[in-house]
Amino acid sequence: MPDFSQNGPQDNTRSVLVALLASAIVISAIWILKPFLPATIWAVTIAVTTWPLLRRLQTVVGNSRRTAVSLTILIAMLVFILPLWLAITTVSGHFSDIATLISTASSLHIPDEPEWLARLPLVGQHIAPLWDRVQHMQLPEMIQKIIPAPETMIHTFLAYAGSFSILALQFILTLVILGFLLMRAEAATAVANSLVTILAGHRGKEMLQLAACTIRGVAFGVTVTAVVESTVAGIGMKLAGVPWISILTAATFMICLLQGGPGFTLIPAVIWVYFERGLAPAALLFAVTIITIVIDNVLRPFLIRKQADIPLILIMLGVIGGLGGLGLVGIFIGPLILSVAYTLTKSWINDSGRKNPSLTPPMES
């Protein structure tokens, strides 16, 4: 029989109580800081993403940290914060125009088939019956059944988005925390290295570097792609003579952030331009639509996979889940958290497989 010391049970009880007390303190601290967590997470994300840029700028400006931090915050505002803020304020400030736009789209009438379409070789005789079928399928009534009333959409968006003053406060807090993190970047990195070393041993620093690469890839892939797509789409709609340019560009940016793709706004715009402006402007806008779709399917995976190999479906789930759990800021935070969790889990599984080959699944024949 093992010989337990007299103080053994008391020591175990004391250890459990200390652990419970420490857990309660940590949970209470997180609960108190809950209103600041989205801004803090976003600031950490931007700081990790812009850290290489900060180091380059500091070298260029004569090793002045304050100047480099100021320039980095300005660039971060232009890339990560300002586009989202402009899109939100544009959409929220033009709800009446959006209602008019939806009503106009729902009352769109398909005209008769153009004569030149029937004369196309090979496909003309097949397009004519299809055109007649679409023309008589009561498209406006179908759209009105699928799309809710504009007033319902507006009230739903307002109820979901909440107060934009709170969102503005989060943006300001993000910039303040970002400036502090960039000024103390080396100290913050040292603390992070110490924590991950305690938690993960000698693999901690490698895991931290892997997480940083994942954050950079997702941040650039989601944000930069949405900015480029909406900019190209806005220029194309301007050249094609589409009305409500600012609204449609903002909507394109938001939809691209939500991983929906630019086709949700550009394809209906092409149809409208064809019926209202003619074939040439519609062909121009259609070419721009193809370009933006190519950008969406090439630039985003390139930017993400340049840093880490992450499934794009994981980005989409992160955007939707982040939006529902953290609000509009969650558009950025959600995919970052899921991507980092996926990358670290994949790395841990690979490490376990190398240490214990029996855990590695057999190769398919």
Salt bridges, closest charged atoms under 4 A:
ASP11 OD1 - ARG14 NH1 2.92
ASP132 OD1 - HIS136 ND1 3.38
GLU186 OE2 - ARG65 NH2 2.66
GLU206 OE1 - ARG203 NH1 2.12
ASP296 OD2 - ARG300 NH2 3.53
ASP309 OD1 - ARG305 NE 3.89
ASP309 OD2 - LYS346 NZ 3.95
ASP351 OD2 - ARG203 NH2 2.29
ASP351 OD1 - ARG354 NH2 2.24
